[in-house]
Amino acid sequence: MFKRITERDIKAIKAIVADVKVGDEIDKEYAHDELGTVLAYPDMHVVVSTKQEISQVMAYAYQESIAVTVRGAGTGLVGACVPVEGGILLDTSKMNQIIELDKTNLTLTVEPGVLLLDIYEAVEKEGLFYAPDPGEKTATIGGNISTNAGGMRAVKYGVTRDWVRGLEVCLPNGELIKTGGKVVKNSTGYSIKDLIIGSEGTLGIIVEATLRLISKPKKTTSLLVPFENREQAIKAAPILIKDHVTPTAVEFLEKQSLQYSETFLGKKIPHNNFEAYLLLSYDGNSDSAVEADIEKASSMCLELGAIDCFLVDTSERAKTIWNVRGGFLEAIKASTDEIDEIDVVLPRAHISDYLAYVREVSEQMHMRIPYFGHIGDGNLHIYFCKDNMDESVWADKVKVGFNLLYQKAFSFGGLVSGEHGIGFAKKSYMVDLLGDTQITIMKGIKHVFDPKGILNPKKVI
């Protein structure tokens, strides 16, 4: 289907872009993402610096029918940035300039390779706020937009999609288009912008993004709330959201996950000897308003069965606790020789029953399956740990276990992915859930954008 790259193609791409590697020059890092369950080398690793370079590379690749896969920081977990058909790996990580901070329209315009942590630094020193808070702060904004990343603050502020005002996109044939802009409202035809968001690099390449900003909340405070058991903690979360001001974050922690992270980071959180916790965060524009929220939340938690409510009242305590929570994935990875992940999202009412089923599957399959989650928005991260199993046994258990957990999630009205995407690894589960009609519609959209199918082939659909 795709042309294999020749010396003539290499020469043509090198005439457009200075930083090009081929064959044995390509580091193994560029053959996988952070999780590493999908492995494939590109024929050519092309590090672009401008949107004009992207446009010219894509025009050539389209003319020659060469497969192109886009990569940012490579922090994904479903193989979306892995070049499974070889061809060109188009690396946008050097396109890392902040183009404009517009304080009147409250927007930030950036190149796709800008890191999330650099966005926070740029806007917060100006008293402004970009709310999406995915766990991996060294991810690029292009990757965040391509997967519609969520994170811990989604329960109050929404996901990446809610914070993108406009995009400039390179289509597979090399044409550059702009969709959306600095405007707040837009009812001008179909929202091509929102098709690009979450499309995982299969429809077009983000070359510039205009992000929405708001004033930075002046006060943020957290509560660490232990419960005697997980069921009490899970049951309390939706009540806190329904009957009180919406928290900035509602995270569910269990003792086991805390221990993994504390061991990995070499840091212990205060009050770490309880079975289950809610980690709550509230923000606002005055001390009195946030203090009132914390007082009300504490009272409600105690009424809902909490053992105690610990105020995270210093910056050092907050940093320690949130760093331990943020280290869960790396800690679980470090505890075993290989992992695979389910990024399921469920209605909040079914989380307790679903996690009970996860534990049943773990016991039945004699397999360690730790988990944690953004319980405020129903997004759970569930990890299968290989723990030195024979490779064939591991593959069989992952296949069986994933099928069981996805089917149970679907029975509760859940979806395949809350924030990590479909990529290469989760396609079959999406097909099972959505059925032929929706998949046909998606394929039609893909064909309109990319009739030759060269852009990130074998991903999503």
N, C-alpha and C positions, 0 to 999 in steps of 0.2 A: 504493500500500500504506500509506503514512504520510500523516497529515494535514499539510498545509502550514500553517505558523504564521500566525496572524491577530493583529490588534491586541488582540482579546479575550484570546488566549493570552499575549501579552506583558504585558498588564495583570495577568493572574492570576499569572504567575511573579514579576513585580515586587512583588506583594503578599506573596510568600513570602521573596524574597531581595533584598537592597538593591543588590548589585553585578551589574547586568545590562546588557549591551551588545547592540545589534542592528544589522543592515545595515552601513553604512559605518563605524560606530563600532568594528567588530571588526578588530583588527590582523591582518595577513597571517601573523604568527607562529602564530596559532591555526588556520591552514588546512593546516598540514603538521607533520611530526615532524622529528627532527634530520637524517635522511637526505634528506628532501624529495622522494622519488620519487612520492608520492601527494599530490595537492593538492585540497582541497575546503573551502569555507567553511561554517560553521554559520549558521543563521538567527538564533541567539541564543547568546551567550556568557554563561554563568551561573556566577559565582564563589561557591561555597557556603562557609559557615563552620562549620556544625554538621551532625551526622547527622540531626537533626530536619528541617533544610532539605532535605537530600537526600531523605528520606522523603516530604516533602510535594511536592517537585518531581516525584518519580517517580510518586506516586499520581496527580497531575494528568496527567502525560505518558501514563501507562498508560490512564487514562480517555479521553483524547483521541486515543490512537494516534499520538503524536508520537515520532519517533526521538530517542534520547539516546545520546551518545557521551561516555565519561568520559576526562578528561585529567588527568595530574599535571604533571610538569616537561616533558613533550614530548620526552624524550630517546630515544624508541624509533626503530627502524630499519626497520619493516615496515608502517607506516601504521595501526597498531592504534588510535591515538588521533586519527585524522583522521576528521571527520564526513562520510563520503562520501555519506550520504543527507540532509545538511543537518540541520535540526531543532535540538535543544539540545546544546551542548557544555557538559558539566558539569565544571567546573574545581575540583578538590579541593586545589590547591596551597596555599591559605590554611589548610587544616586541618592545621597543622604543629606541634601540641602533643605533647610527651611526657607521657603521662598518669600513668604509674607505673613506677618501678624497684623491683621486688620482689626484695630480696637473699636472702630465704629460699627462695622458689620458683625463683630465678634466671630471672626473666622481665622483659621490658620491654614495656609496653603503650603503643602510639602511635596517633596519628591517621594517615591514609593519606598526608598531604602532608609528613610529616617526611622530610628529606633523609638519604640514607645517611651522609654525612659527619657529620651531627649525631648520628646513632645511635652512631657510633664514639666521638665526643667524650664523649657522655653516659655511656657504659658503661666506657670504658677508664680514665677518671679514678677510677673506683671499683674498679679492678683486675679488671674483667670484660671479656668478649670476645664480640662478635657476628661470626661467622666469614665469612659470604658476602662476597665481594669483587669485585663487578662493576666494570668499568672506569670507568663514569661515576658518580663519587661525588656528583654533584649530581642524580641521579635520586631520585625519591620512593620510599619503601618500598611504597606502594600499587602503583606501576608494577613494582617488583621482584617483588612477590608475583604480580601479574597475568601476568607473563611467565615466572615461575619462573627468575629470573636466576641465572646461575652465577658466572663470574669465575675469577680465577687460583687461588684456594685450594680450588676444588672437588675437586681430586684427593685431598686429605686430609679436608676437612671437609664435602663435599657441597655441594648447591645450596640456594637459598632455601627450597624445600619442607621440607628437613630441619631448618629453624630456625624454623618457624611452629608455635606450639602451639595458637593459637586465633584465630578471626576473628569479628567482627561484620559482617554483610552486609545491605545493603538489596537486597531483591528487586525485580524490575522493577515490581511493583504497589505498591511503597512500604513493604511490610512489612519490619521489621527482625528478623533472626534471629541467634542466636549458635551457633557450631559449634566444638567443641574447647574449650580453656580453658587453665588453668595446669597441668593434669595432664601427667604424663610418659607414661603409657600411656592408650590409648583403643581399646577394641574394641566400642564402642557403636553398632552399626549401620553402614550405609554411611558412608564418610568424605566428607561434604559439603565439609568444609574442603579436602580435597585435590582435589575437583572445581573449587572456586573458584580454587585456586592454579594458575596457568598457563592460565586460561581467557580471559585478555586482555580482561576487562570485558564478556564476552558473556553471562554467567550471573547476575551480581550485582555490586553495587558495594561494595567494601571500605570500611567506615567506621571500623573500629578493628582493630588487629592486636596479638596477644600473641606476642612473639618469645622464643625460647629463648636463654639465655646460658650461658657457661661461664667458669671462671677464665681470666684473660688469661695466655697463656704468658709466662714471665719473660724468655725469651731468644729472639731471632730473628736468624739469620745467613743470608747469601746467598753463592752461588758463581756466578761467571761463567766458563763453560767453553767455550773455543773448539775447534772441530774443523776438519779440513782440508776437509771437504765436508758437505753437508746430510744425505747418507745415513748417515754415521757418527753424526751427532748424533741423528737420528731413531731409529736402531737402538738407541742407548744408553739412551734414555728409559725404555722398558718394563722393561729389565733392572735399571735403578736402582730402579724401583718394586718389582719382583718380589723382588729379592735383597737388599733393604736396607730400612731403616725408611722409611715413606712420606714423601716430601717434602711441605712445605706447598704448594709451587707448582713446576711444571715448564713453563717457557715456551721456545718455539722461536723463535729470531731468525736472520734472514739479513742479510748485509751491506747489501743493497739497502733493506730496511725500516728498518734502523738509520740509514742515510744520509738517508732521507726525514724521519725523526723528528728527527735531530740538526739538519738544516737548518731545519725548522719551529720547533723550540724554541730554536735558537741555543746548544745545549749539546752537548758531546761526552762520550761515556762513555770511561773508560779502556780501553785494549786493544781499540780499535774497528777494527782492520785485518785481521780474520780473516773467512773466508767464511760460517761458520755457528756458532751458539752454542746451548748450553743455559743458561738462567738458572734456577738451583735455589735454593729457600729451605727452610730447616729451622727448626723451633721446638721449644721444650721448656721445662721448669721449672727447669733448672739449666745453668750454663755448661758443666759437665763433660759432661753428656749431649749438648748440642748440638755441642760440640767433637768428641766421639766420632763423632757422625753426619757432621760435615763431613769429618773425617779419613778415615772409611770411604768416603764418597761421592767424595772426591778421588782416593783410591786406585783405586776402581772405574772412574772416568771415564778415568784414564790407561790402565788396562788395556783399556778399550773404545775407545782410539784418540784421546783428547783430546790436543791440543797442549800444553795447560797447564791449571791450575785457579787462578783468581784469586779470592782471598777478598775479599768486599765487607765490609771490616772497620771502616768508619767510617759514621756516620749520613749524612754528606754524600755519600759515594760511593753508598750505598744509595739515597738520595733521588734522585740524578742518574740512576742506572741504571733504577730503577723508574719514574721520571717519563718517561724516554725510551721505555721499553716502553709505558707507559700512553698516550703521545702518538701511537702508530702510526696510529690511525683518523683523527685530525685532520690528521696530516701527509700521509696519502694523499689526503684530501679537498682539502687545500691545493695538492696537486701537479697537479690537473686541474680541469676546469670542471664535471664531474659524475661521480658514482660510483654503482654499484649493488653490492649485497653478497650473498654466499652465506654462510650461518652453519651449515655442515654439521657433523655429528658422526659420527665413524667409530670402529670398533674400532682400538685403537692399532696392531695388527699390520699394518694396511693403509695407514697414513699415508704412508709413503715412496712406495709405488706410486701412491697417489692424487695426491700433489703432483707427481710426475713427469708424470702425465697432465695436470694443470693447466698445467704449462709447455708441454706439447705443444699443447694447445688455444690457449694464448697465441701460440705461434709460427704455428700454422696459420691463426689468425684475424687475425694482424698487429695484436694488441691487447695493451696493457699490463694484466697481471693480477697485481698484487702480493698477497701473503698473509702472514699470521702466525697463530699459534695457541697454544692451551692444550694442548700436546702431551701433557701428563700425563693429561688426560681425553678426548683425541681430538677436541676442538672446534676447528675451523679457521675463520678469517675470510678470505674470498677476495673481492677487490675488482676489479670491471671498471671501467676508467677511460676516460672518453669522449674526452679529449684533442682537443677541437675537431672531432670527427667531425660530419658532417652528421646531423641529427636522425633521419632515416629509416634511415640506415646504422647508427647507434648502437642504435636500437630493435631492428633485425633481429639485430645481433650479440649483444646481451644475450639475446634470446629463444633463439637457437641455442646460445650458449655456456652459458647456464643449464641448458638441457635436457641438453646433453652432460655437464656436471659433476654434475648431480643423478643422472642415470641411472648414471653410473660409481660415484657414492657408494652408490647403492642396491645395485649389484652386489656391493659390498664389505660389505653389511650396515649401511650408514650410514642416517642419518635427516635429514630436511629441516632441522631447527633444533636446535642445542644449547642456546641460551639467549636468542635474540632473539625467538623466537616466529614465528607464521604470519601474523597480522594480515590485511591486505588483499592484500599483495604476493605471498605464497608459497602461497596456497590451492591452486592447480592442481597444484603439485608434491606436496603432501600427499595430494591425491586420488589421484594416480598411484601413490604409494607404498602407501597404506593400503587402497585398494579399497572397493567398495560396502558391504560388511558393516560395517566399522568406521565409515565415514562415516554410515551409517544410524543406528548406535548413537549417535554424537555428535549427530546431528540430533534424535534422540529426547530426549536429555538437555537440549539447548537448548530444546525445546518444553515440557518439564516445568517448567523454570525460567521461561521467557519465552514463553508461548503466543502472544502478539501479535508477538513478534519485534522489539520496539522497541529493545532494548538492544544498542548497538554493532553495528548491522546490517551485513551483508556482510563480516564479519570471521570468520576461522578456518574456518567452514563456510558 
